[in-house]
């Protein structure tokens, strides 16, 4: 394949058809990435994994009860399932000698299993199938009815979720910072770390459920962790880390769509692969923590002062 | 210090029992720390020193008894209480600068949502000057030595501008020169009429650092003025005569008693 065929020709046609897919990929990755910053820093990335799976029964039950595919019951179902998962993990962890990683493993697989059973029982009524649950169907967005700026409703909803998350993070930056860095100290200055934790888990559930139909339960974890992990390698400042995670989302969504167009593959995995390539680049070339740093500059002033 | 404030102790603990999973860690702790004193909390590993501090700060719940801070509930005077946790309790790779951490000391006074402004930044800078870290304010916290990290925590507590400070091993990993500087600083704070309760590991220096000593080993073995409590008999009782270093110190104390 020539350079032209891979890099130029995909963009000559169908540009408008791929705009909603690109927008959705970006909104999903950015919203997940923003929340993911806190998951990575609090070392609870696996809780993100857990919640992405265990919102499934919440969604299915919401479908059955509300008998519709509108977003509100879905959000409520996911919130309840998400908070329930967090509570269960903590209960198993604190009321027995089982450690947190095992508690996570027990909880989310069980929740997911219940979800799978519910899908196979009621899947026909709720218009859900297991392929969609696992991998999402980002590419079908293009065929949906456009409501605003050439974007379908589901993309608008995702964009709104992204905006709300960004706004909340800006507003509660201080509270999130201190309770992530030093929860005990946060408690002593009157900021309740457990409350902040549960709020974060609620955001996470909402982000995950809105991303669910697009990228599914498995790939959403990559969206949660890759942007934040990449940004973490590049900076020592929290606000810059969050900004960079959005930049990461933008670039990986762009190349994700590009790969989709060039090779006619599914967009969600393509975006993840693009994000992973960006992570590798950051890992190798990061100014402070990069692999190259270890080989070229094994001794520098900051390590000296650390030893001192 | 007014006579009125002497009536109401900075910290009062009555019949406190704390247990972790049915295993008692502290029991029958009775304590009244007068305002303006600098108390060293001394005891062997597992004596419950950290637990005592955490219980006062409301981070560990107690099974029985009560804790009063300035004559009332902790939550009523939480803004008057500063806390220095152990250095190992946080992740020092966290992407924040020294200034960011010290500014957290001002969070209690500013309300929800509100960002620290110019005034808070000045206060934080003053606190950094006091601990001698003003040149490091922009540095990422992982690029600090253990002693410097400890001083960052101290500066954060100073920025809280509290009347009562609880410090969990503020001298851990600090070199001798810095330790002297910190003790000096704590003395200045005490001289302003504030109260300090400091968990301290080193028996050899405890006597000269603190005006009051709390000997703790699950229960209060002794509490009072340093020269009254710091004697060989109570020290043996606290440590159970297990440490050889202890016998040396106890011997030294005994010599001075004669």
Interface residues (C-beta under 8 A of the other chain):
Chain A: X41 X43 X171 X172 X173 X174 X175 X177 X178 X180 X181 X182 X184 X185 X186 X187 X188 X189 X190 X191 X232 X235 X236 X237 X238 X240 X241 X302 X305 X306 X307 X308
Chain B: X54 X57 X58 X59 X75 X78 X79 X81 X83 X85 X89 X90 X91 X94 X95 X96 X97 X100 X101 X104 X105 X107 X108 X110 X112 X113 X114 X115 X116 X140 X142 X143 X144 X145 X156 X160
